[in-house]
Amino acid sequence: MSSRNIAIGGAAAAIIIAILLALFFLSGDDTTDVVTTTPVGQTDRSTPAEEVAEKVIPSFDIVRVERDGMAVIAGRSEPRATITLKRNGSAIATAEADGRGEWVIVLETPLEPGDIELTLTARSPDGSELNSVQSVSVSVPEQEGGQALVVLAEPGKASRVLQGPGVPSDAGNLVLEAVDYDENGNVIISGITEPNSTVRIYLNDKPIGDAQADAEGRWELRPNGSVTPGTYTMRIDQLDANGQVSARVEVPFERGVAEDVRRQIAEGQVVIQPGNNLWNIARQLYGSGYRYTTIYQANRDQIRDPDLIYPGQVLATPAQ
């Protein structure tokens, strides 16, 4: 499978488990976006099913990165398509989708330490190509024993932390994973908890909405009313069957002005996520945590204390 010798042990076991997980999850229902096209020349009359070409946008289901950079990536596409996995726009691996459009890639060469973006291109049997709408940002730790951060992004949707710490509750399995803004500057809050349970989100002790976790425990909330710009205490409660709180997360939260947020994100500025700090952001962007002062100086109007940055803040990150 690889030109690199892999020691038999924990790393190999992790890869095997990841592959089994990939095959397990891919056996579920296919909810991938489908673009259906009608052959040229056919307009008002009905078209037999076998004459309609279904173009499935390639997507990620599983991205698992080990501490040494070895990775397993799985997803879906059009059946029998050739999948090309790209790192920062350059192809690094290919795979053939099966008759159900499912594919798995086990990288032969580990990802190097640092920050990269993974995307997909699917080439269908008829020769046409489709690029993924989704992208996956991966931060591979430089220090031995560090944990990789893997975040799935899709325009207009909450980022999904596939691998990383987030902010966990003291008890239970509740985790706040991401605080995002959509294309209109509206807040999106997401995380993971017990499957099919309810979470209730508060700002300064005022409830702003409930979210229902799916069968995998993932939840997402887009508050119905507008959230006034300002700094808040965000509280997230997991509720049991009797409506009692079984787990809780509390973090500071800063909501920016929607127009400013749209502009800032379009300019490539960074949205602070739960668990971020200036040291880690500087290390990822500039290669050294000591460069945190660069970000601090560029955002002094927002940051009074370099040790206190809040999820939801949008910070400028000056070019290297």
ChimeraX attribute file (.defattr): number of C-alpha atoms within 10 A of each C-alpha:
attribute: neighborCount
match mode: 1-to-1
recipient: residues
	/A:1	7
	/A:2	9
	/A:3	7
	/A:4	9
	/A:5	8
	/A:6	10
	/A:7	8
	/A:8	8
	/A:9	8
	/A:10	9
	/A:11	15
	/A:12	13
	/A:13	11
	/A:14	17
	/A:15	18
	/A:16	14
	/A:17	13
	/A:18	22
	/A:19	20
	/A:20	12
	/A:21	15
	/A:22	23
	/A:23	17
	/A:24	10
	/A:25	13
	/A:26	20
	/A:27	11
	/A:28	8
	/A:29	7
	/A:30	11
	/A:31	7
	/A:32	17
	/A:33	13
	/A:34	13
	/A:35	10
	/A:36	11
	/A:37	11
	/A:38	12
	/A:39	11
	/A:40	6
	/A:41	6
	/A:42	9
	/A:43	9
	/A:44	6
	/A:45	6
	/A:46	7
	/A:47	12
	/A:48	7
	/A:49	8
	/A:50	7
	/A:51	10
	/A:52	12
	/A:53	14
	/A:54	15
	/A:55	19
	/A:56	21
	/A:57	21
	/A:58	29
	/A:59	22
	/A:60	22
	/A:61	18
	/A:62	21
	/A:63	22
	/A:64	24
	/A:65	26
	/A:66	20
	/A:67	20
	/A:68	20
	/A:69	20
	/A:70	21
	/A:71	21
	/A:72	22
	/A:73	19
	/A:74	23
	/A:75	23
	/A:76	26
	/A:77	31
	/A:78	26
	/A:79	19
	/A:80	19
	/A:81	27
	/A:82	22
	/A:83	27
	/A:84	21
	/A:85	21
	/A:86	18
	/A:87	18
	/A:88	13
	/A:89	12
	/A:90	11
	/A:91	14
	/A:92	15
	/A:93	15
	/A:94	19
	/A:95	18
	/A:96	19
	/A:97	21
	/A:98	16
	/A:99	11
	/A:100	14
	/A:101	20
	/A:102	25
	/A:103	26
	/A:104	24
	/A:105	20
	/A:106	21
	/A:107	19
	/A:108	16
	/A:109	14
	/A:110	16
	/A:111	21
	/A:112	14
	/A:113	17
	/A:114	16
	/A:115	18
	/A:116	17
	/A:117	16
	/A:118	21
	/A:119	22
	/A:120	25
	/A:121	22
	/A:122	29
	/A:123	19
	/A:124	19
	/A:125	12
	/A:126	8
	/A:127	9
	/A:128	10
	/A:129	16
	/A:130	17
	/A:131	15
	/A:132	17
	/A:133	15
	/A:134	16
	/A:135	18
	/A:136	22
	/A:137	19
	/A:138	25
	/A:139	22
	/A:140	25
	/A:141	20
	/A:142	18
	/A:143	10
	/A:144	8
	/A:145	10
	/A:146	12
	/A:147	18
	/A:148	23
	/A:149	19
	/A:150	22
	/A:151	20
	/A:152	22
	/A:153	16
	/A:154	13
	/A:155	11
	/A:156	14
	/A:157	16
	/A:158	23
	/A:159	22
	/A:160	20
	/A:161	21
	/A:162	19
	/A:163	18
	/A:164	14
	/A:165	15
	/A:166	18
	/A:167	19
	/A:168	21
	/A:169	19
	/A:170	11
	/A:171	10
	/A:172	13
	/A:173	16
	/A:174	24
	/A:175	25
	/A:176	27
	/A:177	27
	/A:178	26
	/A:179	24
	/A:180	23
	/A:181	25
	/A:182	17
	/A:183	16
	/A:184	12
	/A:185	20
	/A:186	22
	/A:187	21
	/A:188	19
	/A:189	20
	/A:190	22
	/A:191	24
	/A:192	24
	/A:193	24
	/A:194	22
	/A:195	15
	/A:196	15
	/A:197	19
	/A:198	21
	/A:199	28
	/A:200	18
	/A:201	23
	/A:202	17
	/A:203	19
	/A:204	14
	/A:205	12
	/A:206	11
	/A:207	14
	/A:208	17
	/A:209	15
	/A:210	20
	/A:211	20
	/A:212	19
	/A:213	21
	/A:214	16
	/A:215	11
	/A:216	11
	/A:217	17
	/A:218	21
	/A:219	25
	/A:220	24
	/A:221	20
	/A:222	20
	/A:223	17
	/A:224	10
	/A:225	9
	/A:226	11
	/A:227	15
	/A:228	11
	/A:229	11
	/A:230	10
	/A:231	17
	/A:232	16
	/A:233	16
	/A:234	19
	/A:235	20
	/A:236	24
	/A:237	20
	/A:238	27
	/A:239	18
	/A:240	14
	/A:241	9
	/A:242	6
	/A:243	10
	/A:244	10
	/A:245	15
	/A:246	16
	/A:247	20
	/A:248	22
	/A:249	18
	/A:250	17
	/A:251	16
	/A:252	17
	/A:253	23
	/A:254	20
	/A:255	22
	/A:256	21
	/A:257	14
	/A:258	20
	/A:259	11
	/A:260	12
	/A:261	24
	/A:262	18
	/A:263	14
	/A:264	17
	/A:265	18
	/A:266	10
	/A:267	10
	/A:268	13
	/A:269	15
	/A:270	15
	/A:271	21
	/A:272	22
	/A:273	21
	/A:274	22
	/A:275	18
	/A:276	16
	/A:277	18
	/A:278	21
	/A:279	17
	/A:280	17
	/A:281	19
	/A:282	20
	/A:283	16
	/A:284	18
	/A:285	17
	/A:286	18
	/A:287	15
	/A:288	13
	/A:289	16
	/A:290	13
	/A:291	18
	/A:292	20
	/A:293	14
	/A:294	17
	/A:295	19
	/A:296	21
	/A:297	14
	/A:298	14
	/A:299	17
	/A:300	12
	/A:301	8
	/A:302	13
	/A:303	17
	/A:304	11
	/A:305	9
	/A:306	16
	/A:307	11
	/A:308	11
	/A:309	23
	/A:310	23
	/A:311	22
	/A:312	25
	/A:313	21
	/A:314	26
	/A:315	22
	/A:316	19
	/A:317	20
	/A:318	14
	/A:319	7
	/A:320	8
